[in-house]
């Protein structure tokens, strides 16, 4: 089973994006193991802190390095992505020459009550991801319009069409990890 480092871009306890992430996790049961990273405990990025890095930072880097892949599930904030996601991306990409994200297969999902979901926020995020060295899955895109009752208290998707869409996303993501994760392993073995 592959280990997935999950960046949840909402710190709110009853976040619709947390519900979406948990629903995706349930659909991936038996194939993917989710590890939700504690990105809310990270200090604001400050290069001076590398002299004595906080445990939250070193812990983040260790978990990312141990992961086979990364999943970002996030809301959209002011047509962009959450600052907590950017902060985590920056911390794990440093110090220079020690980028923990390099070569990691990555997928993105997001939920919003609005009709276009998190399309603008994900687009803003996608522009920066190559700089971190991710291998970004382009399709299917998950700009999930969240409606009350769509995901129940047990994180089951109650609508057949939505569940089928998310099952397809999980299938494609597993394939993406299998394909691109192997390349990373082969590249590391060749070094």
C-alpha positions as CSV (number, residue, x, y, z in Angstrom):
1,X,0.0,0.0,0.0
2,X,1.3,3.5,-0.9
3,X,1.7,6.2,1.7
4,X,0.2,9.6,0.8
5,X,1.2,12.8,2.6
6,X,-2.0,14.9,2.7
7,X,-1.9,18.7,2.9
8,X,-5.4,19.8,4.1
9,X,-5.6,23.5,3.2
10,X,-8.3,24.3,5.8
11,X,-7.6,24.3,9.5
12,X,-11.3,24.4,10.4
13,X,-12.5,21.4,12.3
14,X,-15.7,20.9,10.3
15,X,-14.2,21.9,7.0
16,X,-15.9,20.7,3.8
17,X,-12.5,20.1,2.4
18,X,-11.7,17.8,5.4
19,X,-14.9,15.9,4.6
20,X,-13.8,15.6,0.9
21,X,-10.3,14.4,1.9
22,X,-11.8,11.8,4.3
23,X,-14.3,10.7,1.6
24,X,-11.4,10.2,-0.9
25,X,-9.4,8.3,1.8
26,X,-12.4,6.0,2.3
27,X,-12.7,5.4,-1.5
28,X,-8.9,4.6,-1.6
29,X,-9.1,2.1,1.3
30,X,-6.8,-0.8,0.9
31,X,-4.7,0.9,-1.8
32,X,-3.6,4.2,-0.2
33,X,-2.7,5.1,3.4
34,X,-3.3,8.7,4.2
35,X,-1.0,10.7,6.5
36,X,-2.5,14.1,7.3
37,X,0.4,16.5,7.8
38,X,0.1,19.0,10.7
39,X,0.7,22.1,8.6
40,X,-1.2,24.4,11.0
41,X,1.6,24.1,13.6
42,X,4.3,25.4,11.2
43,X,5.7,28.8,12.0
44,X,5.7,31.4,9.1
45,X,8.6,30.6,6.8
46,X,11.7,32.3,8.1
47,X,15.1,31.3,6.6
48,X,16.8,32.3,9.9
49,X,15.1,29.3,11.7
50,X,17.2,26.8,9.8
51,X,20.0,27.4,12.3
52,X,17.8,25.5,14.8
53,X,14.8,24.2,12.9
54,X,11.5,23.8,14.9
55,X,10.4,20.2,15.4
56,X,7.3,20.9,13.4
57,X,9.5,21.7,10.4
58,X,11.8,18.7,10.7
59,X,8.8,16.4,11.3
60,X,7.1,17.7,8.2
61,X,10.2,17.1,6.1
62,X,10.6,13.5,7.5
63,X,7.0,12.7,6.7
64,X,7.1,14.1,3.2
65,X,10.3,12.2,2.5
66,X,8.8,8.9,3.7
67,X,5.7,9.4,1.5
68,X,5.2,7.8,-1.9
69,X,3.0,10.7,-3.0
70,X,1.2,13.9,-2.0
71,X,-2.4,15.0,-2.1
72,X,-3.5,18.6,-1.6
73,X,-7.1,19.1,-0.7
74,X,-7.9,22.8,-0.2
75,X,-10.5,25.5,-0.3
76,X,-10.2,28.6,-2.5
77,X,-9.4,31.8,-0.8
78,X,-9.8,35.1,-2.7
79,X,-9.3,33.2,-6.1
80,X,-6.1,31.7,-4.8
81,X,-4.8,28.9,-2.5
82,X,-4.5,29.1,1.3
83,X,-1.4,30.6,2.8
84,X,-1.1,27.5,5.1
85,X,-0.5,25.4,2.0
86,X,2.1,27.8,0.6
87,X,3.9,27.9,3.9
88,X,4.1,24.1,4.1
89,X,5.3,23.9,0.5
90,X,8.1,26.4,1.2
91,X,9.2,24.7,4.4
92,X,9.6,21.3,2.9
93,X,11.4,22.7,-0.1
94,X,14.2,24.1,2.0
95,X,17.0,24.5,2.9
96,X,18.4,25.0,-0.6
97,X,19.4,21.6,-2.1
98,X,17.3,19.6,0.3
99,X,13.8,19.8,-1.3
100,X,11.7,17.1,0.2
101,X,9.0,17.4,-2.6
102,X,11.3,16.5,-5.5
103,X,9.8,13.8,-7.7
104,X,6.7,13.2,-5.6
105,X,3.6,12.3,-7.6
106,X,0.9,14.9,-6.7
107,X,-2.8,15.3,-7.1
108,X,-5.1,18.2,-6.1
109,X,-8.7,18.3,-5.0
110,X,-10.9,21.0,-3.5
111,X,-14.4,21.7,-2.5
112,X,-16.5,24.8,-2.3
113,X,-20.3,25.5,-2.2
114,X,-19.9,27.6,-5.4
115,X,-20.5,26.2,-8.9
116,X,-16.9,26.4,-10.0
117,X,-15.6,24.8,-6.9
118,X,-11.9,25.7,-6.3
119,X,-10.9,26.1,-10.0
120,X,-9.3,29.5,-9.7
121,X,-7.4,28.6,-6.5
122,X,-6.1,25.3,-8.0
123,X,-5.1,27.2,-11.2
124,X,-3.0,29.6,-9.1
125,X,-1.4,26.7,-7.2
126,X,-0.7,24.7,-10.4
127,X,1.4,27.6,-11.7
128,X,3.9,27.2,-8.8
129,X,4.0,23.4,-8.4
130,X,6.7,22.7,-11.0
131,X,9.1,24.9,-9.0
132,X,8.8,22.4,-6.1
133,X,9.7,19.5,-8.3
134,X,6.3,17.6,-8.1
135,X,5.1,15.3,-10.9
136,X,1.6,16.8,-11.1
137,X,-1.4,14.8,-12.2
138,X,-3.4,16.9,-14.7
139,X,-6.6,14.9,-15.1
140,X,-9.2,14.4,-13.7
141,X,-9.5,17.8,-12.0
142,X,-11.6,17.8,-8.8
143,X,-13.3,21.2,-8.4
144,X,-16.0,19.7,-6.2
145,X,-19.2,21.6,-5.6
146,X,-20.1,20.7,-2.1
147,X,-23.8,20.5,-1.1
148,X,-25.3,19.7,2.3
149,X,-25.7,15.9,2.7
150,X,-23.4,15.0,-0.3
151,X,-20.9,13.4,2.2
152,X,-22.4,11.9,5.3
153,X,-21.0,11.8,8.8
154,X,-19.2,8.5,8.0
155,X,-17.5,10.2,4.9
156,X,-19.6,8.2,2.5
157,X,-20.5,10.0,-0.8
158,X,-24.3,9.8,-0.9
159,X,-24.7,10.7,-4.6
160,X,-24.0,8.0,-7.1
161,X,-22.6,10.3,-9.8
162,X,-20.4,12.2,-7.4
163,X,-19.1,8.9,-5.9
164,X,-18.4,7.5,-9.4
165,X,-16.5,10.7,-10.3
166,X,-14.4,10.5,-7.1
167,X,-13.8,6.7,-7.5
168,X,-12.4,7.5,-11.0
169,X,-10.2,10.2,-9.5
170,X,-8.8,7.7,-6.9
171,X,-8.2,5.1,-9.7
172,X,-6.3,7.6,-11.8
173,X,-4.3,8.8,-8.8
174,X,-3.3,5.3,-7.8
175,X,-2.2,4.7,-11.4
176,X,-0.3,8.0,-11.4
177,X,1.5,7.1,-8.2
178,X,2.3,3.6,-9.5
179,X,3.7,5.0,-12.7
180,X,5.6,8.0,-11.5
181,X,6.6,6.6,-8.1
182,X,8.4,3.8,-9.8
183,X,10.4,6.3,-11.9
184,X,11.5,8.1,-8.8
185,X,12.5,4.8,-7.2
186,X,14.5,3.8,-10.3
187,X,16.2,7.2,-10.5
188,X,17.2,6.9,-6.8
189,X,18.5,3.4,-7.3
190,X,20.6,4.6,-10.3
191,X,22.3,7.3,-8.2
